[in-house]
Amino acid sequence: MSEASKTIRVSDTLHARIKADNREGETLNETLERLLGEPSLRELAGTLSDEDAATMREAIDASHEQHAAELSEQFDGME
């Protein structure tokens, strides 16, 4: 599935800066995606329901607890 595209106007100076960061075989679109990075957490705010967010928090907390327990076991064996 392809995404719709838009045309944007940029100054010659900005275009040159983007081109300077363009890697071999990379399209300008790919260069811009790489330079802009992933969406920030602020952009993702409000995308989950309260229930989904609570489920994710619980899973993250459980993962942290398990990781801490595993580290504790490893370091306890070093004494």
C-alpha positions in Angstrom: 0.0 0.0 0.0 1.5 3.3 -1.0 1.0 6.6 0.9 -0.4 9.7 -0.7 2.2 12.3 -1.4 2.3 16.1 -1.1 4.5 18.6 -2.8 6.2 21.2 -0.5 8.2 24.2 -1.4 11.5 24.7 0.3 14.2 27.4 -0.2 17.2 26.5 -2.3 19.3 26.8 0.8 17.2 24.2 2.7 17.1 21.9 -0.3 20.9 22.0 -0.5 21.1 21.2 3.2 18.8 18.2 2.8 20.7 17.0 -0.3 23.9 17.3 1.7 22.6 14.8 4.2 21.2 12.5 1.5 22.9 9.1 1.6 23.7 7.1 -1.5 20.5 5.4 -2.9 18.3 7.3 -0.5 15.4 9.4 -1.8 14.8 12.9 -0.4 11.7 11.5 1.3 13.8 8.8 3.1 16.4 11.5 4.0 13.7 13.7 5.6 12.2 10.7 7.5 15.6 9.8 8.8 16.5 13.3 9.8 13.1 13.9 11.5 13.2 10.7 13.4 10.3 8.9 15.0 7.2 10.7 16.3 7.8 12.3 19.6 5.9 11.1 22.7 3.9 14.4 22.6 2.7 13.5 19.1 1.5 10.2 20.4 -0.4 11.7 23.3 -4.1 10.9 23.3 -3.8 8.0 20.8 -4.6 5.3 23.4 -7.8 4.9 25.3 -7.4 5.2 29.1 -7.9 1.4 29.3 -5.2 0.7 26.8 -2.8 3.1 28.5 -3.4 1.4 31.9 -2.7 -2.0 30.3 0.5 -0.7 28.8 1.6 0.9 32.1 0.9 -2.4 33.9 3.0 -4.3 31.3 5.9 -1.8 31.6 5.8 -2.0 35.4 5.8 -5.8 35.3 8.7 -5.8 32.8 10.7 -3.4 35.1 10.1 -5.5 38.1 11.1 -8.7 36.3 14.3 -7.0 35.0 15.2 -5.7 38.4 14.7 -9.3 39.9 16.9 -10.8 37.2 19.6 -8.2 37.8 19.4 -8.8 41.5 19.8 -12.6 41.0 22.8 -12.0 38.8 24.5 -9.7 41.2 23.7 -11.8 44.3 25.6 -14.6 42.7 28.7 -12.5 42.4 29.2 -12.0 46.1 
